[in-house]
């Protein structure tokens, strides 16, 4: 697929329904069969509800949607970090997901670059990634991220390890 048919747009407050839809869809697609089913569904119902994205954007988070013919196929969100490893001047790439059908098309890189452009106002960009998500870890390493910590991530009462990665924003990811 030619990624030029895909638009990357800044999410506005009236886009939280699309953020919720693509957030739940991509989280389910990424973790079904890895995370316990009922816990996964419960997590998506709460963490990817429209109200969750309303709250994120109202608290200053910035989001982007990847859209194909107006339908969301991926998204990214940056916000103030809630990571123990965070320092003043940090921003967190809270979420970046793309439907797997579009992996390898360059869309994830375009989403990352959109977030990066705003993250450059800060000193460092942080993110958390599940410790066994090798594809994502390889993508982030390619973008210049290094591991700085490990955090616990709770989904439905089960705790998973996330690697916390960081990258100074004074360097260009492209």
Residue pairs with C-beta under 8 A, 6 or more apart in sequence:
1 102
1 105
3 102
3 105
3 106
3 107
3 110
5 68
5 69
6 66
6 67
6 68
6 73
6 102
6 105
6 107
6 110
7 66
7 67
7 68
8 64
8 65
8 66
8 67
8 107
8 110
8 111
8 114
9 64
9 65
9 67
10 62
10 63
10 64
10 114
11 18
11 19
11 57
11 62
11 63
11 64
11 65
11 75
11 77
13 54
13 57
13 58
15 63
15 65
16 50
16 53
16 54
16 57
17 50
18 65
18 67
18 72
18 75
19 50
19 53
19 63
19 65
19 72
19 75
19 77
20 48
20 49
20 50
20 52
20 53
21 72
22 65
22 72
22 73
22 74
22 75
22 97
22 99
23 44
23 47
23 48
23 53
23 75
23 95
23 97
24 44
24 45
24 48
25 99
26 74
26 75
26 97
26 98
26 99
27 40
27 43
27 44
27 47
27 48
27 97
28 40
28 41
28 44
29 99
29 100
30 97
30 100
30 133
31 40
31 130
31 155
32 40
35 43
35 155
35 156
35 158
35 160
36 155
36 156
36 158
38 156
39 155
39 156
39 157
39 158
40 155
40 156
42 156
43 155
43 156
46 52
53 63
56 63
56 77
56 79
56 94
57 63
59 79
59 80
60 79
60 80
61 77
61 78
61 79
61 80
61 94
62 77
62 78
62 79
62 115
62 118
63 75
63 76
63 77
63 78
64 75
64 76
64 77
64 111
64 114
64 115
65 72
65 74
65 75
66 72
66 73
66 74
66 75
66 98
66 102
66 107
66 110
66 111
67 73
73 98
73 99
73 101
73 102
73 107
74 96
74 97
74 98
74 99
74 102
74 107
74 108
74 111
75 95
75 96
75 97
75 111
76 93
76 95
76 96
76 111
76 112
76 114
76 115
77 93
77 94
77 95
77 96
77 115
78 91
78 92
78 93
78 94
78 115
78 118
78 119
78 125
79 91
79 92
79 94
80 91
80 92
81 90
81 91
81 92
81 126
82 92
83 90
83 92
83 126
83 128
83 149
83 151
83 164
84 149
84 151
85 126
85 148
85 149
85 151
85 164
85 166
86 92
86 126
87 123
87 124
89 122
89 123
89 124
90 122
90 123
90 124
90 125
90 126
90 166
91 118
91 119
91 121
91 122
91 124
91 125
91 126
92 125
92 126
92 127
92 128
93 112
93 115
93 119
93 125
93 126
93 127
94 127
96 108
96 111
96 112
96 115
96 127
98 107
98 108
98 111
102 108
103 135
108 139
112 143
112 173
113 173
113 174
115 125
116 125
116 169
116 173
119 125
119 169
120 169
121 169
122 169
123 168
123 169
123 170
124 166
124 167
124 168
124 169
125 145
125 166
125 167
125 169
126 148
126 164
126 165
126 166
127 140
127 145
127 164
127 165
128 151
128 153
128 162
128 163
128 164
128 165
129 136
129 137
129 140
129 162
129 163
129 165
130 136
130 153
130 160
130 161
130 162
130 163
131 150
131 160
131 161
131 162
131 163
137 163
137 165
140 165
143 167
143 173
144 167
144 171
144 173
145 165
145 166
145 167
146 165
146 166
146 167
147 163
147 164
147 165
148 164
148 165
148 166
149 163
149 164
150 161
150 162
150 163
150 164
151 161
151 162
151 164
152 159
152 160
152 161
152 162
153 159
153 160
153 161
153 162
154 160
167 173
